Amino acid sequence: MRGPQNKDRLARRRREKLGFGLAVALLVVLFVVAFSSGRFAVTIGDLLHLIWSKISGTPSGLSETVETVVFRVRGPRVLASMAVGATLAAAGAAYQGLFRNPLVSPDILGVSSGAALGAVLGIYFSLGVVGIQALAFAVGLGAVALVYLIGASLRHHDPILILVLAGVVIGTLFGSAVGLIKYVADPYNQLPAITFWLLGSLTAITVGDLWSILPAITVGLVPLYLLRWRMNLMTLGEEEAQALGVDTRRTRLAIISGATLMTSAAVSVSGIIGWIGLLIPHFARLLVGPDFGRLLPAAMLLGAGYLLAQRLQAS
């Protein structure tokens, strides 16, 4: 019996390595193409030369226009696409495993609706870009905190079901508030800006925007990685995980906090971008299996590549 089992295990490992290799290769190709394509042509050689000149501190010898296009225009957009795509895919994988539901996405607890309400309020009150992003980030986190408080107050019910239902209710409530603000907003100045933000876009991203979200994304990713083996047990169910020694309440809080922090940071600069957190984790499972330790990095690679491909298609 051990012979066939070992062969199956080795075959599964080979498939997982092949899946990782394909995901990495796809991301590298899309990264190079994203920098090289566009109205202003930048060759791969110029791109590598510019990167090496920045690392070594030597002059590149290329025109200022090329450096501006690579480092100030395409660079922030490409890196932001990778960061946002990887973030939403990782959060989607965490939520789907935690709630044991393949149809769950990162906005299940109302974080996207909360961030949308914060951004819409910032636009309505004519705040600057930083104020709009900060308000979107804060209200997104506040929405999930409200959902979790509702779930914690109802102790004698299934905690997963209560969180999902509370997330649906809060998300609908905040979505209605967004609709109300759109109704009273100035149709010539504020309403177009609100609609553009809600559609989701990375065309106006800057280096400052990218640096502002990276700390929150990193902090949110840490508990997901450290609790990866507990996530595997949480997918078995509440009682089974407790029987195996997992503190399900603290683990659930840590995972929700980390995934929500990541999602709120990404949505605050990109707007609402759907499908990534819902579909990409399923493709990652097909490549590397359900083990969260391998699923998390695979989903991040595929999410980054997917949003890069979307950006290339739109450009």
Secondary structure by P-SEA (a helix, b strand, c coil): caaaaaaaaaaaaaaaaaaaaaaaaaaaaaaaaaaccccccccaaaaaaaaaaaaacccccccaaaaaaccccaaaaaaaaaaaaaaaaaaaaaaaaaaccccccccccaaaaaaaaaaaaaaaacccaaaaaaaaaaaaaaaaaaaaaaaaaaccccaaaaaaaaaaaaaaaaaaaaaaaaaaccccccaaaaaaaaacccccccaaaaaacaaaaaaaaaaaaaaaaaaaaaaacaaaaaaaccaaaaaaaaaaaaaaaaaaaaaacccccccccccaaaaaaaccccccaaaaaaaaaaaaaaaaaaaaaac
